């Protein structure tokens, strides 16, 4: 039921939303001295519209498609591609159900089926698309399905020795610069691939575009990153800038720094990682290394977010502030040494006290 509020005059008021015969979203207000009367008027209005429009209401399949189509130029190509895959392959039991016949019980049954086939994260994505479409085309309906509990994601953070060995193995190869940019500049594969020589500045690397996989099955360059925070200048030390410029000395300023797409960068990286004991580390986990090292060096979160292109601090909290394994013993030794020293001092003071008692 829609929310009921009190007006300044003391009456009860509620708003209901509905779609007219042209699919346009409309609203209607109901006001009365009695709260139950307001509920009855709103429910009766919606029931009447449901009966009148039952045969004309679109199906879940149509609603999902129209929602995705409406976001075509708003969301990233990868997100749209994922949504279209959901439209084709998921919520099969609901596809032909009309919106006016939809119930939370039917939604829960569909979620239960998806839970048997997919991870909790995938189920959440499927449910998220469904609720977004319902919010657009059936605004008064409140989905209330229970989702499977998400598994805790343990971020993999390469340690110093692994990254150093990786850089040694990559030296002189076409994946050396991408690895340097990821581990020391926190760039993603999709941000590295479209970089131009002119994007290497004296202070760092300018990130203002992304290479994405289009709906047509081709790699294309978008002249803006996926998020606003992704547009940034990531600082790099002078030695790294000099090395990158040396690798591109024979290229024009408007040429791409690395002639590889994101998939090729990842494949070349995979060939090297097993030799460093990094079998579980994705190329993206080099960003974990960057953020983890910055955190250990005492760089404030807002600067790590700025340099790495993160817009949400919770992302750092959950993923990018993982403590490196080779630093754990050192830090634990600091803690145990402190308390050991404190206990010893207490013992010394007690002995001194007893001597003068």
Secondary structure, 3 states (H helix, E strand, C coil): CCCEEECCCCCEEEEEEEECCCCCEEEEEEEECCHHHHHHHHHHHHHHHHHHHCCCCCEHHHHHHHHHHHCCCCCCHHHHHHHHHHHHHCCCCCCCCEHHHCCHHHHHHHHHHHHHHCCHHHHHHHHHHHHHHHHHHCCCCCCCCCCCCCCCCCCCCCCHHHHHHHHHHHCCCCCHHHHHHHHHHCCCHHHHCCCEHHHECCCEEEECCEEEECCCCCEEEECCCCCHHHCEEEECCHHHHHHHHHHCCCCCCCCECCCCCHHHHHHHHHHHHHHHCCCCCCCCHHHHHHHHHHHHCCCCHHHHHHHHCCCCHHHHHHHHCCCCHHHHHHHHHHHHHHHHHHHHHHHHHHHHHHHCC
